């Protein structure tokens, strides 16, 4: 059965089709959920809640464009709405320099380490970082999605980059130090 037929069946509340769609999209959408969540457990919860929402809203999908892209957008918006209700986007005024440059040896950092340090970012920084750097949204789009100003989006991105730069440099320093011992 093709994706289009699975979607039609899901629109008819067919639980077997919902299971098929879940198995088809869960691995990709879990990666999205993991990027925007604080940790693995929260990512699992966000994925489950996101799929419930996808199944509730599936009748709104008009078969224009990618269903996967539509589902990803539903999931991201769900996670962002959750954070908005927690009030994590209060404006914080910080004097932050331009984006720092980080020199990375290609094989020196694992994907697990990078995901881990991104997840350790404060919520507002992690969300803006992922939206801008990973998912290629503009600051204007991010500001609209998160109901913040463009300046706040830019400030949060700069702060996220500084924190990540510090964590990467600390990681490199620890690696060099342990290799000396």
C-alpha positions in Angstrom: 0.0 0.0 0.0 1.4 3.4 -1.0 1.7 6.4 1.3 -1.2 8.2 -0.3 -3.5 5.3 0.4 -2.2 5.0 4.0 -3.1 8.7 4.5 -6.6 8.3 3.0 -7.1 5.3 5.4 -5.8 7.3 8.3 -8.3 10.0 7.4 -11.0 7.4 7.8 -9.6 6.6 11.4 -8.3 3.2 10.2 -6.0 2.1 13.1 -4.1 -0.4 11.0 -3.2 2.5 8.6 -2.3 4.7 11.6 0.1 2.0 12.8 1.6 1.7 9.3 2.1 5.5 9.1 3.6 5.5 12.6 6.1 2.8 11.7 7.0 4.6 8.4 7.5 8.1 9.9 8.4 7.5 13.5 12.2 7.1 13.0 12.5 10.4 11.0 10.1 12.3 13.2 11.9 11.0 16.3 15.1 12.7 15.1 13.2 15.9 14.7 11.7 15.5 18.2 15.1 14.8 19.7 16.5 18.0 18.3 13.8 20.1 19.9 13.5 18.2 23.2 15.6 18.5 26.4 16.4 14.8 26.5 15.6 11.4 25.1 12.5 10.7 27.3 11.0 14.1 26.6 11.6 13.4 22.8 9.7 10.2 23.1 6.8 11.9 24.8 6.8 14.7 22.3 6.8 12.2 19.4 3.8 10.4 20.9 1.9 13.6 21.5 2.9 14.8 18.0 1.5 11.6 16.4 -1.8 12.0 18.2 -2.0 15.6 16.8 -1.0 14.4 13.3 -3.8 11.8 13.4 -6.3 14.5 14.7 -5.3 16.9 12.0 -4.7 14.5 9.1 -7.9 15.5 7.4 -6.4 19.0 6.9 -3.6 17.5 4.7 -4.5 18.4 1.2 -2.1 16.2 -0.7 -0.1 19.3 -1.8 3.6 18.9 -1.1 5.3 16.4 1.0 3.3 14.6 3.7 6.5 14.1 5.7 7.2 17.8 5.6 3.6 18.5 6.7 3.9 16.0 9.6 7.3 17.5 10.6 5.8 20.9 10.7 2.9 19.7 12.9 5.3 18.1 15.3 7.6 21.1 15.5 4.7 23.5 16.1 3.4 21.1 18.8 6.7 21.2 20.6 7.1 25.0 20.2 3.5 25.5 21.5 4.4 23.4 24.6 7.4 25.6 25.3 5.5 28.8 24.7 3.0 27.8 27.3 5.9 27.2 29.7 6.9 30.9 29.2 10.5 30.1 28.2 10.7 32.9 25.7 10.7 35.8 28.1 13.0 38.6 26.8 16.4 38.6 28.3 18.7 41.5 27.4 22.3 40.4 26.9 25.2 42.0 25.2 26.4 39.2 22.9 29.2 39.6 20.3 28.8 38.3 16.8 28.7 34.6 16.1 31.9 32.9 17.3 33.9 30.7 14.9 34.7 27.2 16.0 37.4 25.1 14.5 36.5 21.4 14.6 38.6 18.5 13.5 36.2 16.4 11.4 36.6 13.2 13.3 37.0 14.7 16.7 33.3 14.9 17.6 30.7 12.2 17.5 27.0 12.8 16.6 26.0 11.7 20.0 28.2 14.3 21.6 26.8 17.1 19.4 23.2 16.0 20.1 24.0 15.9 23.8 25.5 19.4 24.0 22.7 20.8 21.9 20.1 19.2 24.2 21.9 20.8 27.2 21.2 24.3 25.8 18.5 26.3 27.6 15.2 25.8 25.9 15.0 29.2 24.1 18.5 28.8 22.8 18.1 25.2 21.7 14.9 25.9 19.8 16.2 28.9 18.0 19.5 27.1 17.2 17.7 24.1 15.7 15.2 26.2 13.8 17.8 28.5 12.3 20.9 26.2 11.8 19.4 22.8 11.3 16.0 23.5 9.8 16.9 26.7 7.9 14.2 29.0 9.0 14.9 32.7 8.9 14.9 34.9 12.0 11.7 36.5 10.8 10.0 33.1 10.6 11.4 32.0 13.9 10.1 35.3 15.5 6.6 34.6 14.2 6.7 30.9 15.3 7.9 31.6 18.8 6.1 35.0 19.2 9.4 36.8 19.9 11.2 39.7 18.2 13.7 39.2 15.4 16.3 40.7 17.7 15.6 38.2 20.4 15.9 35.4 17.9 19.3 36.7 16.8 20.4 37.1 20.4 19.3 33.6 21.3 21.1 32.1 18.3 24.3 34.0 19.2 24.1 32.9 22.8 23.5 29.3 21.8 26.6 29.4 19.5 28.7 30.8 22.3 27.6 28.1 24.7 28.2 25.3 22.1 31.6 26.8 21.2 32.6 26.8 24.9 31.5 23.1 25.3 33.4 22.0 22.2 36.5 23.8 23.2 36.3 22.3 26.7 35.8 18.9 25.1 38.9 19.4 23.0 40.9 20.6 26.0 39.8 17.6 28.1 40.7 15.2 25.2 44.2 16.8 24.8 44.7 16.7 28.6 43.8 13.0 28.9 46.0 12.1 26.0 49.0 13.7 27.8 48.5 11.6 30.9 
